């Protein structure tokens, strides 16, 4: 009895090309949806910009002829990207997960749901707490002889970078759980290097937060450490489910206990 032949280099390249082509088609569909949603948001982009300005109390000005138009286009694209993110993330995750049989459809749905929940929680946290507090703190250094006037394009970029950045940082527990699911990292390793994780989280919070004060740093460092601990719990659950013995079905082959 001979075993199955190993795939040749050309077969692997063809397979990777098929995966890349599938991902390209999915991204094209997401790009078309992004264009439609961004165009739909553009008529109310000025209201979104005004809402951010009121929350941050930043005095805005346009220093170039096209500054206002570019700022509104950027706001529209950002709003469209946030709206299309669930669809785009599912398309990307489905294309990549085809290469990992361990990521079943049920697992993909769970990871996708948690990814969206964590991302939008990070965006909400930034808009609700960090961005208004940080902006007011920085503007408090003005005086009667030195009044701040912020370019509208810089303001939009500032809000966009920190809002989306917080959304990505809040994905930490999901990334850790996914690494455990793919057997790339173990929860015991994260526990062993927890003290170094605290230092790294503090450094990241100091770099990401828009102000140098300790209060704003803690506003990000504390939730990040909490998310790190959540990630360790998620890794342990993933490892425990992977080690669970298969359940034998008298009418069919054995299947893992988690597949029921």
Protein Blocks (a to p, Z undefined) as FASTA:
>chain_A
ZZdddddfklmmmmmmmmmmmmmmmmmmmmmmmmmmmmmmmmmmmmmmmmmmmmnopacd
dfbfklmmmmmmmmmmmmmmmmmmmmmmmmmmmmmmmmmmklcfklmmmmmmmmmmmmmm
mmmmmmmmmmmmmmmmmmmmpcfklccdddfklmmmmmmmmmmmmmmmmmmmmmmmmmmm
nomacfklmmmmmmmmmmmmmmmmmmmpmbfbfklmmmmmmmmmmmmmmmmmmmmmmmmm
mmpccdddfkbccddfklZZ
